[in-house]
């Protein structure tokens, strides 16, 4: 969490302006009271008080505005950093993790956790820090104004602060007892209503009514007893604090009358103690928020910075050696071996649930808890950076994966590119008359097949030498599939893996891998 508080000078200035704002307002109250006293006593040399009050007013306004402006600047920095960390955390999640956790989790991070963390953690931490500094300076100022009254006030404050806390604990115990009784009566009523049908047919429903009336009457009695005790404790707590304040004012009055203390302290010292108590209670509440949400902050702050690079490689072969993988205690692959080579076209076929997509996820590093080795150009897959793999392989499935933007930007993913080249990529995906500036959104007239074709156009645009398709042609008509397959297979250097339930034309492929026919494959596995 240290990185969120890296702007130390900014925080120091914010703290300085907040503290000066608080104490300039306190001094303003003090000198205003002194001015009124001198005017009533018809004393001279009051003009100096007008000057002091005017300067303090200006100083108070400037300090308050400066503190708020700088705090807003810090909030913007925190918001930006949190956004980056949350997005990095989401981007670092694998496709399988996102599928397992469901997208709602990540949307809730952005929509709910982000503002909650910003408000309840960072604003809380800042408030705790400011309140601590203000409380520290408050004690110093109080001792400077009148150390005798301050020591007496601290004693009264400790008692008036601790006693209500103790009474609140007792009230909490009573409320817990109330909640228990509520759950008990609800359970009892639920059991009664479950039996209502049986008793109704026995003409004994009157017994239920009487029993329910009795239970509710008992419950109301218990509620009233509990609430009465809670109200009594709250009255004692409030009365205790009121009595403590009255005693404190009386002591201050004694000091003013007998020891010639300035009359302004009757406002400044109680005000400071009230502020001190308020800040202390707020600190306790904010610390609770901090404890509740700190794990989220730790999780986000631990996220690695998203690695971005254009580095890619030409893949000559993908070798699978002794692949063994289990899912939910079921064996999917056992010592599976195969070698994919550049320039060849492969089809992986099987009925649903035989691990076709699992194999693709392993190659794409979405599943990593397997045994055996996956080698790319004789280099272990685990040693290849994710961005290198993803820059070198195009993976397409039957999801649309489109953005609310133009066709051009959906194909290029916002890269600067020659529009004629993009148009050629669309033609290769059998999209001949689609305007590059056409706006893609949920309300657009594009069919599901056309949306999938835009995904396929990305392959032609990226022109990687490895293409893995997982049911990427499932919503496209057969005639278009043939045209697209012809354009794909034109590339003699392409390593093409097509995962499908059905093969319409075997002539496109150099080898067909039928996972159902492998003896060491567990056939009772069902994919999600």
PEVEN-V518607 format. One line per field, one symbol per residue. ss: DSSP state (a for helix, b for strand, c for the rest). A space follows every 50 residues. Layout:
ss->???
This chain:
ss->caaaaccaaaaaaaaaaaaaaaaaaaaaaaaaaaaaaaaaccccccaaaa aaaaaaaaaaaaaaaaaaaaaaaaaaaaaaaaaaaaaaaaaaccaaaaaa acaaaaaaaaaaaaaaaaaaaaaaaaaaaaaaaaaaaaaaaaaaacaaaa aaaaaaaaaaaaaaaaaaaaaaaaaaaaaaaaaaaaaaaaaaaacaaaaa acccaaaaaaaaaaaaaaaaaaaaaaaaaaaaaaaaaaaaaaaaaaaaaa aaaaaaaaacccccaaaaaaaaaaaaaaaaaaaaaaaaaaaaaaaaaaaa acccccccccccccccbbbbbbbbbbbccbbbbbbbbbbbbcccbbbbbc cccccaaaaaaaacccccccbbbbbbccbbaaaccaaaaaaabbbbbccc cccccbaaaaaaccccccaaaaaaaaaaccccccccccbccccccccaaa aaaaaaaaaaaacccbbbbbcccccccaaaaaaaaaaaacccccbbbbbb cccccaaaccbbbbaaaccccccccccc
